[in-house]
């Protein structure tokens, strides 16, 4: 066996042994074509679109078993992200002498306990024109047809021109299929439309929370959470889980884990505040940066240690082990940064839209190290609705009309938040 073949063999063994992370080291043909698209005549603002100079590029992933998947194209940096269930992956060989079609590189593997992810780096803004999941031998293959997004921003449109045979990157032994949708558009839109949100009414059971002016925190925040839940569900766009829906005590760590286990897109803790002064108004808290930094470091180190032990890689070189560890660490680092950025994005949305329904404190967005916010996996905020120690605030907290108005403001904030492309992706928003 030649030196090049030995290296490919070792790389395959190193990655295949990594706890659900399988990166194929086999080779497959790249299908070249040099044809460019003709101008379709589509115009934006009265100006003809430039013809697409690069062809459609097909990317093929081998899967050990059938699984649900979610695809989204993102910009800054330009990439395509494929979220899948926990499944072993087989990827093509990496481009060695520059981009192949629109693809300049990629990475993939295990992205959590029950999920896998492939991130495809592309040379320009793109969309995924079509996807197909079909059986291939003993497993399955997922093929993506990636095409350039042409036209000036922000009114981007895809030139409606026929494509020649695409450039192809395929996992070893897999032939590029003819593209067709893996699921119907209606089914896909329905699946994408439902964002899972966890509502966490604070305290409960033996833990009453703050008490003053005839107001008991555990009761008013539960009533508010029920109102908010009904309004969110009425939109038809969200699936809601409550950490408690009655007078029950739930541990702080368990509240956070409920969101993590269910892969929530958003976690909202609901509380009422207490002060010895005459303070009044709402406050939105997100995780303190120093704590977020420690969580990120811990997650990165943990990801790099997953199944990279020497006893399992005795016959594999250190370089190959470090490649796998480095990739997993990078994915964890991106996730942690994205989670923090999305938490702050939602905080700003709450202040803007909830603020039209009730008053906020002079510094409405604050940082804290509350236990329920200590996660690098789910964008999380804690909303202090008002002060039980302020008579005017206490009166608001017990008002059904006030609850409906303010919860309506939060629903608008949620809608605004998920209108951003970065927020719709469960993990890996790509915010740097």
C-alpha positions as CSV (number, residue, x, y, z in Angstrom):
1,X,0.0,0.0,0.0
2,X,1.5,3.4,-1.1
3,X,2.0,6.3,1.4
4,X,-0.9,8.2,0.0
5,X,-3.2,5.2,0.3
6,X,-2.0,4.5,3.9
7,X,-2.8,8.1,4.9
8,X,-6.3,7.9,3.4
9,X,-6.8,4.6,5.2
10,X,-5.7,6.0,8.6
11,X,-7.8,9.1,8.2
12,X,-10.8,6.9,7.5
13,X,-10.2,4.7,10.5
14,X,-9.6,7.7,12.8
15,X,-12.8,9.5,11.9
16,X,-15.0,6.5,11.6
17,X,-14.2,5.5,15.2
18,X,-15.3,8.8,16.6
19,X,-18.7,8.3,18.3
20,X,-21.0,8.6,15.4
21,X,-18.7,10.7,13.3
22,X,-17.9,9.0,10.0
23,X,-16.0,10.9,7.3
24,X,-15.4,8.9,4.2
25,X,-11.8,8.8,3.0
26,X,-12.8,7.1,-0.3
27,X,-12.7,8.8,-3.6
28,X,-15.3,9.4,-6.3
29,X,-15.4,11.1,-9.6
30,X,-15.9,14.8,-10.1
31,X,-18.1,15.5,-13.1
32,X,-16.7,18.6,-14.9
33,X,-18.5,21.0,-17.1
34,X,-17.6,24.4,-18.4
35,X,-21.0,25.6,-19.7
36,X,-22.4,28.9,-18.3
37,X,-26.0,29.8,-18.1
38,X,-27.7,32.1,-20.7
39,X,-29.3,35.3,-19.5
40,X,-32.9,34.4,-18.6
41,X,-34.3,37.9,-19.1
42,X,-35.4,38.2,-15.5
43,X,-35.0,41.8,-14.3
44,X,-34.6,43.5,-10.9
45,X,-35.5,47.2,-10.6
46,X,-35.6,47.5,-14.4
47,X,-32.1,46.1,-14.8
48,X,-31.3,42.7,-16.4
49,X,-29.7,40.2,-14.1
50,X,-26.2,39.1,-14.9
51,X,-26.0,35.5,-16.2
52,X,-24.9,32.9,-13.6
53,X,-21.3,32.2,-14.4
54,X,-21.0,29.1,-12.3
55,X,-22.9,25.9,-12.7
56,X,-25.1,24.0,-10.3
57,X,-23.0,21.8,-8.0
58,X,-24.2,18.6,-6.6
59,X,-23.1,17.5,-3.1
60,X,-23.8,13.9,-2.0
61,X,-23.8,12.6,1.6
62,X,-23.9,8.9,2.5
63,X,-26.1,8.1,5.5
64,X,-26.1,4.8,7.5
65,X,-29.9,5.1,7.9
66,X,-32.9,7.2,7.0
67,X,-33.3,10.4,9.0
68,X,-35.1,13.7,8.9
69,X,-33.0,16.7,7.7
70,X,-33.2,20.5,7.5
71,X,-31.3,22.6,5.0
72,X,-30.6,26.3,5.1
73,X,-28.3,28.5,3.0
74,X,-26.6,31.4,4.9
75,X,-24.4,34.3,4.1
76,X,-21.5,36.1,5.8
77,X,-19.8,33.7,5.5
78,X,-21.4,31.9,2.6
79,X,-22.3,28.4,3.5
80,X,-25.0,25.7,3.4
81,X,-25.9,24.0,6.7
82,X,-27.5,20.5,6.8
83,X,-29.0,19.5,10.2
84,X,-29.8,15.8,10.6
85,X,-30.7,13.3,13.3
86,X,-28.0,11.2,15.0
87,X,-26.7,9.2,12.0
88,X,-23.3,8.1,10.7
89,X,-22.2,10.2,7.8
90,X,-20.1,9.4,4.7
91,X,-18.6,12.5,3.0
92,X,-16.7,13.1,-0.2
93,X,-12.9,13.7,-0.2
94,X,-12.1,17.4,0.4
95,X,-11.2,19.5,-2.6
96,X,-7.4,19.6,-2.9
97,X,-6.7,22.1,-5.7
98,X,-9.3,24.8,-5.3
99,X,-13.1,24.8,-5.2
100,X,-15.1,22.1,-7.0
101,X,-17.9,24.1,-8.6
102,X,-19.4,26.3,-5.9
103,X,-17.9,24.2,-3.0
104,X,-14.7,25.3,-1.4
105,X,-14.8,23.0,1.6
106,X,-16.9,21.3,4.2
107,X,-17.0,19.7,7.6
108,X,-19.4,17.4,9.3
109,X,-20.1,15.1,12.2
110,X,-21.9,14.7,15.5
111,X,-23.3,18.0,16.7
112,X,-25.0,16.8,20.0
113,X,-26.5,13.8,21.6
114,X,-29.2,13.3,19.0
115,X,-28.0,15.3,16.0
116,X,-25.5,15.5,13.2
117,X,-24.5,18.4,11.0
118,X,-22.7,19.1,7.7
119,X,-21.5,22.6,7.0
120,X,-20.7,23.2,3.3
121,X,-18.5,26.2,2.5
122,X,-19.4,27.9,-0.8
123,X,-17.7,30.5,-2.9
124,X,-20.7,32.9,-3.2
125,X,-24.3,33.3,-1.9
126,X,-26.3,30.2,-3.0
127,X,-29.6,28.5,-2.5
128,X,-30.3,24.7,-2.5
129,X,-32.4,24.2,-5.6
130,X,-33.4,20.7,-4.7
131,X,-32.7,17.8,-2.3
132,X,-33.3,14.1,-2.5
133,X,-33.0,11.3,0.1
134,X,-33.1,7.8,-1.4
135,X,-31.8,4.3,-0.6
136,X,-28.4,3.4,-1.8
137,X,-27.2,-0.2,-1.1
138,X,-27.5,-0.9,2.6
139,X,-27.8,2.8,3.5
140,X,-29.2,6.0,2.1
141,X,-27.8,9.0,0.2
142,X,-28.8,12.7,0.5
143,X,-28.0,14.7,-2.6
144,X,-28.2,18.5,-2.7
145,X,-28.2,20.6,-5.9
146,X,-26.6,24.0,-5.0
147,X,-27.0,26.9,-7.4
148,X,-25.7,30.5,-7.3
149,X,-28.0,33.3,-6.0
150,X,-27.7,36.0,-8.6
151,X,-28.9,39.6,-8.7
152,X,-28.3,42.8,-6.7
153,X,-29.1,42.9,-3.0
154,X,-31.6,43.0,-1.4
155,X,-33.9,42.0,-4.2
156,X,-32.2,38.7,-4.9
157,X,-33.7,36.5,-7.6
158,X,-32.5,33.3,-9.2
159,X,-32.0,33.5,-13.0
160,X,-34.5,31.1,-14.4
161,X,-32.2,29.5,-16.9
162,X,-31.5,25.8,-17.7
163,X,-28.4,24.2,-16.2
164,X,-26.0,22.0,-17.9
165,X,-24.8,18.8,-16.2
166,X,-23.7,19.8,-12.7
167,X,-20.3,19.6,-11.1
168,X,-20.5,16.9,-8.6
169,X,-19.0,16.0,-5.2
170,X,-20.1,12.5,-4.1
171,X,-19.3,10.3,-1.2
172,X,-17.4,7.2,-2.1
173,X,-19.4,4.7,-4.2
174,X,-22.4,6.9,-4.6
175,X,-23.6,8.0,-8.0
176,X,-25.2,11.5,-8.4
177,X,-29.0,11.0,-8.8
178,X,-31.5,13.1,-10.7
179,X,-32.7,15.8,-8.3
180,X,-36.2,15.7,-6.8
181,X,-37.6,16.9,-3.5
182,X,-37.2,14.5,-0.6
183,X,-40.4,15.8,0.9
184,X,-43.3,17.9,-0.5
185,X,-42.9,21.7,-0.2
186,X,-46.0,21.8,2.0
187,X,-44.7,19.2,4.4
188,X,-41.3,20.9,4.5
189,X,-42.8,24.4,5.2
190,X,-45.0,22.9,7.9
191,X,-42.0,21.3,9.6
192,X,-39.9,24.4,9.4
193,X,-42.7,26.7,10.6
194,X,-43.0,25.2,14.1
195,X,-40.3,26.6,16.4
196,X,-40.1,25.0,19.8
197,X,-40.2,27.4,22.7
198,X,-39.8,26.5,26.4
199,X,-41.6,28.8,28.8
200,X,-40.3,28.7,32.4
201,X,-42.6,30.2,35.0
202,X,-40.3,30.8,38.0
203,X,-40.6,29.2,41.5
204,X,-43.6,27.0,42.3
205,X,-44.6,24.5,45.0
206,X,-42.8,25.2,48.3
207,X,-40.8,28.1,46.6
208,X,-43.2,31.0,46.5
209,X,-40.7,33.5,45.2
210,X,-41.2,37.2,46.0
211,X,-44.3,38.3,48.1
212,X,-45.5,41.8,48.7
213,X,-48.7,43.9,48.2
214,X,-50.8,40.8,48.2
215,X,-48.9,39.4,45.2
216,X,-47.2,36.0,45.2
217,X,-44.6,35.7,42.5
218,X,-45.1,32.0,41.7
219,X,-48.8,32.6,41.1
220,X,-48.6,35.7,38.9
221,X,-45.8,34.4,36.7
222,X,-47.7,31.1,36.1
223,X,-50.8,33.0,35.1
224,X,-48.7,35.1,32.7
225,X,-47.0,32.0,31.2
226,X,-50.4,30.4,30.5
227,X,-51.6,33.6,28.8
228,X,-48.4,33.8,26.7
229,X,-48.6,30.2,25.8
230,X,-52.1,30.6,24.4
231,X,-51.1,33.6,22.4
232,X,-48.0,31.9,20.9
233,X,-49.9,28.7,20.1
234,X,-52.8,30.7,18.5
235,X,-50.3,31.9,15.8
236,X,-49.9,28.4,14.6
237,X,-46.1,29.0,14.2
238,X,-44.8,27.7,17.6
239,X,-44.8,24.6,19.7
240,X,-44.7,25.4,23.4
241,X,-43.4,23.4,26.4
242,X,-43.8,24.7,29.9
243,X,-41.4,23.6,32.6
244,X,-44.4,23.7,35.0
245,X,-48.1,24.3,34.2
246,X,-49.3,24.1,37.8
247,X,-48.1,24.8,41.4
248,X,-45.2,22.4,41.2
249,X,-41.5,23.0,42.1
250,X,-39.0,22.2,39.4
251,X,-35.2,22.4,40.1
252,X,-33.4,25.1,38.3
253,X,-31.0,22.8,36.5
254,X,-33.9,20.6,35.3
255,X,-35.7,23.7,33.8
256,X,-32.6,24.3,31.7
257,X,-32.3,20.7,30.8
258,X,-35.9,20.5,29.6
259,X,-35.0,23.1,26.9
260,X,-31.7,21.3,26.0
261,X,-33.3,17.8,25.8
262,X,-36.1,19.1,23.5
263,X,-33.7,21.1,21.3
264,X,-35.6,24.2,22.0
265,X,-35.2,27.2,19.6
266,X,-35.8,29.6,22.5
267,X,-36.0,29.5,26.4
268,X,-37.9,32.2,28.2
269,X,-37.9,32.3,32.0
270,X,-40.6,34.4,33.6
271,X,-40.2,36.1,37.0
272,X,-41.4,39.1,39.1
273,X,-38.8,41.3,40.8
274,X,-38.3,42.5,44.4
275,X,-36.5,45.6,45.7
276,X,-36.1,47.5,48.9
277,X,-36.4,50.7,46.9
278,X,-39.3,52.1,44.9
279,X,-37.9,50.5,41.7
280,X,-40.5,49.6,39.0
281,X,-40.7,48.3,35.5
282,X,-39.5,45.2,33.5
283,X,-36.0,43.9,33.0
284,X,-34.6,41.4,30.5
285,X,-31.6,39.4,31.5
286,X,-29.2,37.3,29.4
287,X,-26.1,35.4,30.4
288,X,-23.1,37.3,31.8
289,X,-20.3,37.3,29.2
290,X,-17.7,35.9,31.7
291,X,-19.9,33.0,32.5
292,X,-20.7,32.4,28.8
293,X,-17.0,32.4,28.0
294,X,-16.4,29.7,30.6
295,X,-19.2,27.6,29.3
296,X,-17.9,27.9,25.8
297,X,-14.4,26.9,26.8
298,X,-15.8,23.9,28.7
299,X,-17.9,22.9,25.7
300,X,-15.0,23.2,23.3
301,X,-12.7,21.0,25.5
302,X,-15.4,18.4,26.0
303,X,-16.2,18.2,22.3
304,X,-12.5,17.7,21.5
305,X,-12.3,14.8,23.9
306,X,-15.2,12.8,22.6
307,X,-14.0,9.3,21.7
308,X,-10.5,10.5,20.8
309,X,-8.9,8.3,23.5
310,X,-5.5,6.7,22.7
311,X,-6.7,3.2,23.4
312,X,-9.3,3.4,20.6
313,X,-6.8,5.1,18.2
314,X,-3.7,3.1,19.0
315,X,-3.0,2.5,15.3
316,X,-3.8,6.0,14.2
317,X,-1.4,8.9,14.1
318,X,-1.7,11.9,16.4
319,X,-2.3,14.1,13.4
320,X,-5.4,12.3,12.4
321,X,-6.8,12.3,16.0
322,X,-6.1,16.1,16.2
323,X,-8.0,16.7,12.9
324,X,-11.1,15.0,14.4
325,X,-10.8,16.7,17.7
326,X,-10.2,20.1,16.1
327,X,-13.3,19.9,13.9
328,X,-15.5,18.9,16.9
329,X,-14.1,21.7,18.9
330,X,-14.7,24.2,16.2
331,X,-18.4,23.2,15.9
332,X,-18.9,23.6,19.6
333,X,-17.2,27.0,19.6
334,X,-19.5,28.2,16.8
335,X,-22.6,26.9,18.6
336,X,-21.7,28.6,21.8
337,X,-21.0,32.0,20.1
338,X,-24.2,31.7,18.1
339,X,-26.3,30.9,21.3
340,X,-25.0,34.0,23.1
341,X,-25.5,36.3,20.1
342,X,-29.1,35.0,19.5
343,X,-29.9,35.5,23.2
344,X,-28.9,39.1,23.0
345,X,-30.8,39.5,19.7
346,X,-34.0,38.3,21.3
347,X,-33.5,40.5,24.4
348,X,-33.4,43.5,22.1
349,X,-36.6,42.4,20.4
350,X,-38.4,42.0,23.7
351,X,-37.4,45.4,24.9
352,X,-38.6,47.0,21.7
353,X,-42.0,45.2,21.4
354,X,-42.9,44.5,25.0
355,X,-41.8,48.1,25.8
356,X,-44.8,49.4,23.9
357,X,-47.1,47.6,26.3
358,X,-45.5,48.3,29.7
359,X,-42.6,50.3,31.2
360,X,-39.0,49.1,31.5
361,X,-36.3,50.1,34.0
362,X,-33.7,52.7,32.9
363,X,-31.3,49.9,31.9
364,X,-33.7,47.3,30.5
365,X,-31.1,44.8,29.2
366,X,-28.9,43.4,31.9
367,X,-26.4,40.5,32.3
368,X,-26.6,37.9,35.1
369,X,-25.4,34.4,36.0
370,X,-28.8,32.9,36.7
371,X,-28.6,29.1,36.7
372,X,-31.4,28.7,34.2
373,X,-29.4,30.8,31.7
374,X,-26.3,28.7,31.9
375,X,-26.5,26.9,28.6
376,X,-24.5,27.1,25.4
377,X,-27.1,25.2,23.5
378,X,-30.3,27.2,23.7
379,X,-30.8,31.0,23.3
380,X,-32.1,32.0,26.7
381,X,-33.5,35.0,28.5
382,X,-35.1,35.8,31.9
383,X,-37.8,38.4,31.9
384,X,-38.6,40.2,35.2
385,X,-42.1,41.4,34.4
386,X,-42.4,44.0,37.2
387,X,-41.7,44.6,40.9
388,X,-44.1,43.1,43.5
389,X,-42.7,45.7,45.9
390,X,-44.0,48.5,43.8
391,X,-47.8,49.1,44.3
392,X,-48.4,50.2,40.7
393,X,-46.4,47.2,39.4
394,X,-48.2,44.8,41.8
395,X,-51.5,46.0,40.5
396,X,-50.4,45.4,36.9
397,X,-49.2,41.9,37.7
398,X,-52.7,40.9,38.9
399,X,-54.5,42.5,35.9
400,X,-55.7,40.1,33.2
401,X,-55.8,42.9,30.7
402,X,-52.2,43.8,31.4
403,X,-51.2,40.2,31.0
404,X,-52.9,40.0,27.6
405,X,-51.3,43.2,26.4
406,X,-47.8,42.5,27.6
407,X,-47.9,38.9,26.4
408,X,-49.0,40.2,23.1
409,X,-45.9,42.4,23.0
410,X,-43.7,39.4,23.7
411,X,-45.4,37.4,20.9
412,X,-44.5,40.2,18.5
413,X,-41.0,40.1,19.8
414,X,-40.8,36.4,19.2
415,X,-42.2,36.9,15.6
416,X,-39.6,39.6,15.0
417,X,-36.8,37.4,16.3
418,X,-37.7,34.4,14.2
419,X,-38.0,36.6,11.1
420,X,-34.2,36.8,11.2
421,X,-32.6,33.9,9.2
422,X,-29.9,33.4,11.9
423,X,-32.6,32.7,14.6
424,X,-34.5,30.1,12.5
425,X,-31.6,27.6,12.5
426,X,-31.7,25.5,15.7
427,X,-27.9,25.5,16.0
428,X,-25.0,27.1,14.2
429,X,-26.4,30.5,13.4
430,X,-23.0,31.5,12.3
431,X,-23.0,34.8,14.1
432,X,-19.4,35.8,14.9
